[in-house]
Amino acid sequence: MQDLYIEMQNKRKELNRAIKEAKERGEGMAIAEKEYRIALAKEMLIQRDNKVPVTIISDVCRGKEEIAKLKFDRDTAEILYKSANERIQATKLEMRIIENQMEAIRRGE
């Protein structure tokens, strides 16, 4: 039982770290989204001034190397954020399993 209690304490610490990481990654995701949208909007205005047809401005802008890199950074930040949230869920599940084991021991199973 003592081992399970120690393991539960470790999982609580792990959960707190995962929550902090998700927060940081969420902020990173928001910053990456902002930078991408600002750069894309600026590039669209430049292309409009250059008389690029409106129907292809979006494709032309997204195909520019700088914009594509910002989109890649945004997508990467989103994946990291989602993986941090998955770690939170996995840790919670592990904690429930430990709780169930502790409860079974208390009941004498």
Protein Blocks (a to p, Z undefined) as FASTA:
>chain_A
ZZmmmmmmmmmmmmmmmmmmmmmmmmmmmmmmmmmmmmmmmmmmmmmmnopafklmmmmm
mmpmklmmmmmmmmmmmmmmmmmmmmmmmmmmmmmmmmmmmmmmmnoZZ
